Each structure stands twice: as structure tokens, then as C-alpha cells.
Amino acid sequence: MVARAAVAAAPPAFPAGPSTDTLASVRCPYCTEDDDKVVDSRPADEGAAVRRRRECLSCGRRFTTYERLEELPLMVVKRSGGKEPFDAPKLEAGVERAVAGSAIDAAAVEELVAGIEESARARGHEVTSEWIGLAVLERLRVLDPVSYVRFASVYKGFDDLGDFEREVGELQKTTPPKAR
């Protein structure tokens, strides 16, 4: 039987040999006691986890645990100041509405959303909704001008025809769009 333990952070380095570390004890799967010692630690899953052989100090049986890094969720800071987890399907649905009826296929939309998510994660564990909106506009500007204007009309909250005219004028320039 294999017990699995998840931890919030990986250790800075893997120990070279057996350890008598008892700080992170887990319950023995055989007798349910939480008094054990680590007898061997090594990297697992190509360094994505730490495999530890443990020995229960009560019953003497050995078992294996795996420690994996628990990723911080990507959070979006909304205009109102509230925060919510990044929701790729929500972003994809918004982009799909903007590209509806155009020649852009679903694979291109998925790639756009994946690229934005990857860029957002590279920025840290929090991004603003404004940054996400501008990133979508930047990518749609290259893919399809009509989809760009559709997305901009919702994202920037166009109220009248002048807003559309101004955005089409910005689209015809060679520089990236400005935040409103």
C-alpha cells in the first residue's frame, strides 16, 4: 500500500542518503500511528516530486510517500479590486464570441488563450483583468481586425459610434492599442 503526502513547497535539495527526519510524519497505512522516520529520499517523476521510504516506529513496517509541489493558483485582480482564480474556459468563451463567423478556427483560439495563460503565469501569481484584456486585444489585432473590434467593443465598453470609429483608427495605426 502506498501513502501519498502533498506539501506546499519542495525542499531546497534532495538529501544524499537516509535521513532520520521526523518533522513531516504521516500516518502509517498499516497501524495509523503518526510516528515514523524517513529511511530513504530521492527525486521522482523527473524531479517533480520527492519519493520517501518511511518506517513506522510503532509497527516497524515500511511505506512510501510522495511529496509534490502544490502550485499557487493564478489569480485575476478585477477592476473592482476583487480577486478570482484565472478561468481559461471563461476567457476562451469570450474570445470565441469575438471571433464568431470569422475564419479563425478553434485551435487558434485555444492557442491564443494558452499563450495568454502562459504569459500571465510568467508574470507571477496575480495579474489584472486589464492586463488580460490588453493581451487578448494585442493577439486579436494580429489574427483578425474584425474580431479585434468586436472584443474591444465589449472590453472597453463602447457607448456610441464614435468609440468604434476611434478604435478602427487605432487599429489602422502600426503601434499596439492603448489602454482606455
N, C-alpha and C positions, 0 to 999 in steps of 0.2 A: 504494500500500500504506500502511496506517495502523498505526503502532505505538501501543500504549497503555501508559501508566505509571500505577501506583497509588501514592499517597503516603499516609502516616499522618495528616497534618494539612494543611489548606488554608492557603495563605499569608494573612497578615493583610489584604492588599488586593491588587487586581489592578494590575499596572503599567500606566501610561497608554500607553506605546508600546513599541517594540522594546527588547529587553534583550540584553546580552551575557553573561548568567548561564551559567556552565558548571559550576556545582556539582552540579546534578542531571542529569548527562548520561545518556543511554540509548544503547543500541546502534543504530546505523544499520541499517534494514531492508534496505539495498542492499549495503553493504560490511561490515557487522557491527563497524565501529570504534565506540568509545565516546567519540569526541571531536567534540562538536557545540556549536553556540551557538543560543540562543533568538533568533529574529528577530521574533516577534510573540506576545503573550499576550492572551487575552481570556476573559471569562466564557462558559461554555457550559451547556447544559441548565438554563436559568433560574437560573444561579448555583450549581448543584450541582457544577459541575466547572470546571476551567481548561483551555482549549484552547491549546496552544502549537505554533507553527510553528517547527521547528528546521531548521538547516542543518548537514549533516555537514561538518566541516572537512577530512576526508580526500578524499571523492569529490565534494563540492560539491552533492549532491542534497538536496532538502528533503523533510521528512516531518512529520506531525502526531502529537502525543501529547495525551492527556487525563489530567488529574490529578483524582482524586475522593477525597473524604473517606472514610476507612475507619472505619465505626462500631465503637465498642467493644461487645463482646457484653455483654448483660445477664446478670449472674452472680447466682446464688442461693446465699446462705450457709446451709447446712443446720444443723440443731440440733447435729450432731456437730462443727461447725466447718469441715467440708469445703465446697468450692465446686464448683458445676457450672453450666453455661450454662442460662439460662431456657429451658424447653421448653413452649411453648404447647400442643402436642398432648397432652402428658402432663397438664397442668392441665385441658385440655378433657375428657380421658377421665375424670378424677376427678370433675369436675362432672357429666358425663353419667351416671356411676354413681349420683350422689346424686339426680339428677332423673328417673331411670328410672321410668316408669309415671306420671309427673305430666303436667300439661297444658303444661309448659314445652317449647317447640319448640327445634329445633337452632339456629335463628337467634338465639334469646335466649341460648343457651349461648355461641355464638360471640361475641356482643356483650359478654357478661359477661367472657369471657376477654380479648378485645381491650381492654376498659376497664381491666382489671387490669394488662395488659402496658403500656398507655399510662401509667397512674399510676406503675407501677414504674420505667419509663424516666425519668419526670419527677423521680423521687427520686434518680437517679444511676445509676451502672453496677453497683451492688450492692444487693440487697435481701435480707432474711432470709426464710426459709421461713415463719417465724411471721407476718411481715407479710402474705405472700401468703395464708396460711390465714385470717387475720382478715379480709382484704379479700374473700375468697370468702364467708365467713360473713356479712359485712355485706350483700353483694349478694343472697345467697340468702334472707336474713331478709326482704327486701322482696319477692322473687319468689314464694317458696313455703315456708311454715313446715315442712312435712314434709321437703322436700329439705334445708332448713337443719339439721334434727335428724339426718338421715342423714349429712350431711357432717361435722357436729360430732362424731358418734359415732366416726368414723374419725380425724378430725383431732385430737381431744382424747383419744382412746384410752379410751373408756368401758369400765369393767370390770363394772359391775352396774346394776341397775335404778335405783338412787339417782342415778346420773350422768344418766340420761335424765330423771328427774323434775326434777332441779335445772336442767337445760338447758331443759326445757319451761317451767319457772317463769321463767327468764331471758328466754325468747322472748316471754312474755306481758307483760313489762315494756316500757316505751316507750324505754328507753335502749339503746344499742348493747351487744353482748356484751363481756364482759371476757376477757382472756387468762387461761388457766389456769396 
